[in-house]
Amino acid sequence: MAPSGSRSIKKGCQRVLYWIPVLFIALIVAWSYYAYVLQLCIESIEDIAQKVIYLLVYHVIFIMFVWAYWQTIFTRPMNPLKEFHLSYSDKELLEREDRGESQQEILRRIAKDLPIYTRTNSGAIRFCDRCQLLKPDRCHHCSVCDKCILKMDHHCPWVNNCVGFSNYKFFMLFLAYSLLYCLFITATDLQYFIKFWLNGLPDTQAKFHILFLFFSASMFSVSLASLLTYHCWLVCKNRSTLEAVRSPVFRHGTDKNGFSLGFSKNFRQVFGDEVKYWPIPIFSGLGDGCSFPACLVNLDVEQASSPTGSTPVNKSAADGRKFPSKPLRESQSRLLTSTPSWTESDIATDKERKGASNQGMTIEHEA
């Protein structure tokens, strides 16, 4: 009992410590609100029109920033569906086998019915010993959360959460709105920052808030701009941070652009087809997080029975079950069901081109 009790106390302490970075950000944001609204706008700005405009714009940006941050923190990372977990009989069969090759044969047999195309560096099926499941493409095990996370990008201590399929859009919006927040404060505070050095401000505590507000906002702007630029590049290339460090491995070998479908489709995979939902921190991305459209060269010849971008149908479909099922709530996944898949239109166009090409070759041969 003692060892288990000490482990639970240790885990409890770790959970508390993990919230310290989030608390630090919350305190900075609370102070910035006090410094900007009370000390700058209400105490220092004398022009009523300027004061009202500054406060209105500031609160719009502030609400969007806090909303995106909240969604990034409290949106639970999605885990693989039950189809990827080993059944009880498969677990027993796997435990009885001592040789690695025999275990791989069992895993290959199970993976045959799943849309899994990525492999380990040695070409083996990606299997998680802790979660006892076959990892879907782009899924990784987080050592902090101790779970497999769909399309895991990284574990961010500043949000105390894994950034992955379910909240990557929120994370991007959090970076964008926090940068906009800092830039707006820097721009509107600049003239009063200059007045501070020219002794043009009243000798009150407001001038010190104005000074530190400018310094903190400008410094955060630099770091946020670099981080946002990097993640925008990742979205354009359809890569996660982990995939940028280590390229995904397919049956034919490593391919850093294996999931890239072009800028437009890569962007819509994260933000969705509905433009009106792009700037709002609600889920609007495409897909289910378990399978992703890939380039034609990335398809596994042993598994692929469908054209590029389509999800193979497994044996469970014959039993009346659709795979993969939608793991998101109906309110989150309504965009996925109401919008036709953009990969299907590409497939249809490709088929028409191939058909026209084959017809032309037949006529030419007969001539």
Buried (B, 14 or more C-beta within 10 A) or exposed (E): EEEEEEEEEEEEEEEEEBEEBBEEBBEEBEBBBEBBBEBBBEBBBEEEEEBEEBBEEBEEBBEBBBBBBBBBBEBEBBBBBEBBBBEEEBEEBBEEEEEEEEBBEBBBEBBBBBBBBBBEEEEBBBBBEEBBBBBBBBBBBBEEBEBBBBBBBBBBBBBBBBBBBBBBBBBBBBBBBBBBBBBBBBEBBEEBBEBBEEEEBEEEEBBEBBBEBBEBBBEBBEEBBEEBEEBBEBBBBBBBBBBBEEBBBBBBEEBEBBBBBEEEBBBBBBBBBBEEBBEBBBBBBBBBBBBBBBBEEBBBEEBBEEBBBBBBBBEBEEEEEEBBEEBBEEEBBBBBEEBEBBBEEBBEEBEEEEEEEEEEEEEEEEE
